[in-house]
C-alpha cells in the first residue's frame, strides 16, 4: 500500500491561527474529568459486585 502526500506550494506561506476560548477549554476539561470519574465509578462498582 502506497501513501502519497500532496504538497500545495501556493498554501505554504499562509498560516491559520486557531483561537480557542477559555470557556471551551474549561468545558473540555470538565467533560474529561466527568468521563474519567464515571469510568472509575463503574470499575469500582464492578469490582465490588465481583469480589464483594
C-alpha positions, 0 to 999 in steps of 0.5 A, a space after each residue: 500500500 502506497 501513501 502519497 502526500 500532496 504538497 500545495 506550494 501556493 498554501 505554504 506561506 499562509 498560516 491559520 491561527 486557531 483561537 480557542 476560548 477559555 470557556 471551551 477549554 474549561 468545558 473540555 476539561 470538565 467533560 474529561 474529568 466527568 468521563 474519567 470519574 464515571 469510568 472509575 465509578 463503574 470499575 469500582 462498582 464492578 469490582 465490588 459486585 465481583 469480589 464483594 
